[in-house]
Amino acid sequence: MSSGAGARARRLAAAALLALAGPLPAGLPALGVALAAPAWRAEFDEICAKTQDAMALSDEELRGLVARSDKLLLELERLEPTQRKVFLKRLEGCRNLYQFVLDTRARG
């Protein structure tokens, strides 16, 4: 493998690990920009970043997150199989949590 091919392989491996790691910590915004994450990834990170605060969100915010999740699910269907499986599963988990909070409030 040439040194250029090796460097490319290392960059791809690093990008794959970061993609599976979830949202970047707030102190590392430059790292995300350096890897030029696709637009869907920014939307994914924004949606799933609020799961820990789901109970504190208003019903309107929760409905908005559910709608955004549904829209993004369609976009994630176009990813290559490995990425699609990982990100669909994670996004469905975030969406289901927001919907659960809405449903629980409606019953109570």
Buried (B, 14 or more C-beta within 10 A) or exposed (E): EEEEEEEEEEEEEEEEEBBEEEBBEEEEEEEBEEBEBEEBBEBBBEBBBBBEEBEEBEEEBBBBBBEBBEEBBEBBEEBEEEBEEBBBEBBEEBBEBBBEBBEEEEEE
